[in-house]
Amino acid sequence: MNKPAHNHLKLKICVSGAADTAHCSADALDKAKAIGKEIATIGAILVNGATTGFPYWAAIGAKEAGGATIGISPAATEKEHRETFDLPLDYMDMIIYTGAGMSGRNLLLTRSSDAVIIGCGRIGTLNEFTIAFEDKKPIGILTETGGTTELIDEVIAESHRAKDNPLVVYSNDPKELVEKLVAILKREKIDAV
């Protein structure tokens, strides 16, 4: 008898980054799309904050590569998502409406993922990084994309907590970064991909 597929065993990789990308590097959005494509290529599910900017472009890349996406919204309803938060509905296979606001959404977003990728960011991205760091999640830093992403080494060094999460990896190459995270996840997951 064939063992049924268990979709809950698919890796869920969060892509975190700035919704407003005016301060990002010139190639940050192309790198975001490439991250999404790589996540789809390995058969993982891309999870993001159901927002614009860097996470949105990652979702575009995932969908163009035939991947699956889940958005975690700060809004309580689809109407609030569109009208109050002015967030998109496209490129998401599913949007979970949390009603938790931005900071509550950030917590749920990182906790519902197996790993987190940080790209060009602002304060919300830094918040998602610190949550994932405290939770000892595998974290991939997409370097040379701009914003608060460029401060992460300093944050870790100044926090005197570098040993608290040895699962932080870096690369400026989207494919290499996803490969590094998958290598960690294969060691950490109960039923590795």
DRENGU-58037 format. One line per field, with one value per residue (C-alpha): residue in three letters; x, y, z. Coordinates in steps of 0.001 Angstrom, whole numbers, plus 500000, padded with zeros to 6 digits. Each point is the difference from the previous one (the first is absolute). Last residue first. Layout:
BEGIN
residu: (Ala ...) .
c1: (X ...) .
c2: (Y ...) .
c3: (Z ...) .
END
This chain:
BEGIN
residu: (Val Ala Asp Ile Lys Glu Arg Lys Leu Ile Ala Val Leu Lys Glu Val Leu Glu Lys Pro Asp Asn Ser Tyr Val Val Leu Pro Asn Asp Lys Ala Arg His Ser Glu Ala Ile Val Glu Asp Ile Leu Glu Thr Thr Gly Gly Thr Glu Thr Leu Ile Gly Ile Pro Lys Lys Asp Glu Phe Ala Ile Thr Phe Glu Asn Leu Thr Gly Ile Arg Gly Cys Gly Ile Ile Val Ala Asp Ser Ser Arg Thr Leu Leu Leu Asn Arg Gly Ser Met Gly Ala Gly Thr Tyr Ile Ile Met Asp Met Tyr Asp Leu Pro Leu Asp Phe Thr Glu Arg His Glu Lys Glu Thr Ala Ala Pro Ser Ile Gly Ile Thr Ala Gly Gly Ala Glu Lys Ala Gly Ile Ala Ala Trp Tyr Pro Phe Gly Thr Thr Ala Gly Asn Val Leu Ile Ala Gly Ile Thr Ala Ile Glu Lys Gly Ile Ala Lys Ala Lys Asp Leu Ala Asp Ala Ser Cys His Ala Thr Asp Ala Ala Gly Ser Val Cys Ile Lys Leu Lys Leu His Asn His Ala Pro Lys Asn Met) .
c1: (512603 500747 497460 500841 501514 503286 502725 498134 499068 503644 500819 496797 501125 503390 498347 497573 502941 501952 497058 499365 503672 501027 500595 499702 499082 498514 499522 502511 497260 500819 503767 499786 498211 502240 497228 502596 501346 496555 498773 503247 499691 496343 500630 500197 496592 498685 499932 501944 500079 503715 499408 497099 500045 498741 498573 499546 497628 501405 496746 501917 501576 496627 498493 503052 499855 496275 500576 502881 497643 497404 502630 501080 501197 501913 499952 499584 499247 498243 499879 497426 497153 496872 501970 501415 496667 498111 502445 500052 496193 499847 502372 498043 496469 498648 496765 501476 498667 501667 500518 500152 501343 501565 501268 497175 498206 501997 500151 498426 500032 496569 498236 501630 500801 496980 497753 501747 499365 501841 503028 503679 500104 501952 500444 500457 501677 500390 502450 499606 503195 498048 498157 503236 501483 496813 500004 503583 498904 497252 502447 502350 497297 496323 498357 498485 502538 501840 500060 501539 499228 502844 500309 503722 499235 497302 502456 502533 497443 499016 503647 500492 497014 501508 503380 498338 498335 503311 501904 500184 500617 497093 499201 496848 498812 496893 498673 503445 501112 499108 499725 498741 500887 497513 501517 497539 499169 496483 499418 500103 499806 498299 502198 499337 498686) .
c2: (516500 499125 498256 501244 503243 501383 498360 500323 503523 501031 498734 501624 503339 499817 499015 502936 502386 498482 500471 503592 501110 502808 497400 499686 497354 500286 496594 500564 501647 500816 499999 503440 501397 502877 502312 502314 497248 498789 503536 500825 496972 500900 503588 499472 498330 503226 501555 498722 496866 499223 496920 497568 498869 496463 499117 496551 500508 500349 501518 503084 500318 499573 502741 502219 499570 500728 503216 500955 499463 502194 502729 500200 497342 498803 496233 497641 496338 498160 496274 497395 502514 500418 501707 502612 501089 499712 502359 502448 499983 501044 502892 501120 499717 496778 499698 496728 499715 496967 500498 496984 499366 503450 501639 502553 501405 503194 502206 503422 499503 501521 499324 496846 497987 501513 498630 496622 499793 500189 501816 499410 497457 496738 499134 496438 499105 496859 499616 499780 501928 503158 499545 499937 502994 502024 499023 501273 503241 500384 499347 502766 502597 499473 497948 496626 499703 497127 496207 498188 496284 497614 497818 500656 501995 502038 501319 500675 501975 502067 500815 500958 502352 501638 500259 501848 502256 500733 500829 503789 499705 500804 503489 500547 496458 500715 496582 499223 496429 496596 496797 497124 496451 497209 496609 497360 497540 501388 498855 496396 497825 496659 496898 497600 496556) .
c3: (502699 503597 502239 503488 498730 501389 497899 496722 501081 500264 496496 498709 501423 498255 496707 500291 500476 497089 497639 501136 499655 502363 502694 503760 502559 503506 501678 502807 502016 503618 499358 498379 503062 501062 498764 498463 497727 498908 499311 498162 497752 499372 498960 496210 500057 501509 496537 497027 497820 500303 502136 499876 503633 500530 503393 501560 502918 503514 501314 501189 496541 498241 502175 499488 496201 499858 501948 497664 497081 501666 500578 496345 497632 496977 500313 502967 499376 502822 500721 501033 499842 502130 502778 497635 498597 503284 501736 497095 499829 503644 499265 496928 501329 501504 498025 498755 496460 498432 496283 497710 496536 500051 496808 500121 503025 500443 503116 500564 503814 500591 496694 498662 503158 501759 497238 500065 503721 503332 498621 500831 497176 499860 496329 498755 496728 497876 497143 496218 499182 499119 503319 502000 498192 500506 503680 500332 498362 502613 502861 498706 499404 500813 502719 500778 502854 498360 499765 497041 499967 499235 496903 499458 496848 501741 502612 497240 497965 503015 500729 496327 500180 503094 498252 497119 502567 501722 496793 500419 503732 502297 501326 497903 500807 502047 501052 501363 500531 501393 498021 502122 499012 500633 499319 498948 502790 500356 496435 501123 496918 500628 500433 497177 500928) .
END
